[in-house]
Amino acid sequence: MRVGVDEVMAVQMAFGLCMVLFGAELFTNAVEWLGVKLGLGEGAVGSVLAALGTALPETAVPMTAIVLGGGHEAEQVGMGGILGAPFLLVTLGGLVLALAATLFRAGHPPYGMAVSSRAFLRDLAFFLVGFSLSLAPAAWPAPAFKVPVACLLVGWYAAFVRAHLRDRATTGSAADLRPLYLNLRGGHPAAVTVLLQLAFALALVVGGAHLLTKGVEALAAQMQMPTFLLSALIVPIATELPETLNSVVWMRDRKDGLAVGNITGAMVFQGTLVPAIGMLFTDWAFTRAAWWAAGLTVAAALFLLVAVRLTSRVEPWALAFASIAYFAFPLAAFHPNALPPSVRFALAAAMSAASALGAFLLVRRRSLPTRR
């Protein structure tokens, strides 16, 4: 039996995704052990080390497309990945946290999550400043303007890392970690073994991301859908699996600080360092859809900033409402004919469901007695 192009492309993308996910799992595992060896606090492990490890897949896809792909379609995949990752984190990432908090706290008052509102607001502020700064060279295109902005973004992320490294209130413990995968003898791994697993994981992630990039280009051409739409909405969902699964597990174990820090830390990374690289290797010219993605990202983050500032808590209802922007993006940014009617109906239904969830959580919270 002759295997068609569709089957070959599907197998290629599935294999690339498996490489990315497995590589991210190895990388995160090694990074957590590195945090213990360095004696870092919970904030640094969650918002810096763990976020860096789980942010590798969605970072590798656009970077591989830009550096190795070449051509307009590859650049569209790269731009979609750069803008799509922070957009997905601030919207669907928050929705996953809201659902996990609701499910794992069934029967308990949903007063919010056990997260420091100060730390959450600090991470959001770092993200908003950095991501907004990355949009400046696209709004005022000038070759000489991109390099200074890229340097500022690198410095801004370094300031974010420094802020978390200075917070050593809770240090990591080896008892809370899974054994290092490459440490076959058990016990505490040697530093060389940790670094070896890091390098192997990075190779897997980059290789798998390259396969995913080629698959997205072929899929976009076959379905005659905008490449930016697929790379901004579809690929980040797949590559975000390690991040969301880690956060769900931490929510289940009531480690809310690690769960939320994993999301917000990745947002800062994706909103500073990755755009800095993108503007150096592309012309950094935004299409209409790209501006919609960037604008909705800023709007969702600002909504969360105001909501947490007013309530002094990270609330599931606010995270649910912020996710509406994800489903609204394809409806607003693209021509109606670019999406089949069934897809548009599904997006409208998802928006309604997210709105209903947010309203339910908000009404339920207000109907409960005030926490003392």
Secondary structure, DSSP 8 states (H G I E B T S, - for coil): ----HHHHHHHHHHHHHHHHHHHHHHHHHHHHHHHHHHT-BHHHIIIIIIHHHHTHHHHHHHHHIIIII-HHHHHHHHHHHHHHHHHHIIIIIHHHHHHHHHHHTTTS-----S--HHHHHHHHHHHHHHHHHHHHHHHS--HHHHHHHHHHHHHHHHHHHHHHHT--SSB--GGGS---TT-TT-SS--HHHHHHHHHHHHHHHHHHHHHHHHHHHHHHHHHT--HHHIIIIIHHHHHTHHHHHHHHHHHHTT-HHHHHHHHHHHHHHHHHHHHHHHHHHS-----HHHHHHHHHHHHHHHHHHHHHHHHSS--HHHHHHHTHHHHHHHHHHS-GGGS-HHHHHHHHHHHHHHHHHHHHHHHHHHTS----
